[in-house]
């Protein structure tokens, strides 16, 4: 499954050294749940691309939510800010092949 999450316009660039480092740590710390796995991620300036595996739609929703909370806290800590980080709900696309 390919998941995209976009951040609010007022959130600093996610690719700055400190923010990207904290985002990567947050993603890897939340990467494994029994029914949800983060396979790969890409940090862009204003959004994240995640390749995940989930046992079902509920596991996907809970897993992405858990990752989003971790990432939002990491971004806010790194940028010394408060408030919402993500602009909207994630977008998910089923991958038919692994490439």
N, C-alpha and C positions, 0 to 999 in steps of 0.2 A: 504494500500500500504506500502510495506517495502522498504525504501530507505537507501542506503549505500553511504557515501561520504568518500573518502580517502584523507589524507593530504600528502604534499610533505615530502620527507625524512628529510629535514633540519628543519622542524617544530618541536618544542619541544613536549615532551610527553603531550598529552591532559589531562591525568589523574592527573597531578600535581595539588596540592590544588588550587593555584591561577588561573591557566589556566582553570581547570574544573569548578570552580565557575563562572568565567566570561562567559564560553561557555554556561553553564546552564542558566544563566540570559539572555544571548542573544537569546537562543532558546525559552525561555518562553515569552520574550517580543515580539518575532515575530511569536508566535504560532497561533494566530487567525487572519484570514482574512475572508472575507465573503465567499469565495469559496475554502478555504484551511484551514485545522486544523491539528496541531501537537497533536497527541494522546499520544505518549510515545517516549522517547529517551534513548539511552545508549551511554555513552562516553567511548570509548576505547583509547588505547595509541596512535594509528595512524589513527583512523577512527571513524565515528559516525554511529550509527544505528538509524533510525527514523521510527516510524510508523505514517503515515499521512493519512488523508482523503482529497480528492480533488474532486471537481465537474466534472472536465474533465482534459485532458492531458495538456491543456494550463494553467489551474489553478495549476496543479502539478508543471509544469516548473517554473512558476512565483513564486510560494510559496517556492519551494526549493531554487531558486535563491535568493530570499529575505532573507531566513534563512542563506544561505551560506555567503552572504555579511555581515550580522550581526556577524556571528561566526568568519569570517576572521578578521574583525576589532577587535573583542574581543581578539582573540588569539594574534594578532600582538601587541595590547596594553599591554596585560598581559606579553608577552615575550619580550617586548621592541624591536620589530623587524619591518621590512617593507617587502613587497613583497607578492607573491602569497602564499596562504595557502593550497588550494585544488589542488591535483595532476591532477585530471581529472574530467570529468562530472560525475554526480551522477549515480548510478545504481538503477533502480526501479524494484520491483517484486510485482505483484498483489497478495494479500492474498485472498485465497478462503474462509477461515474461520477465525474467530477472535482469534483462538488459535495457 
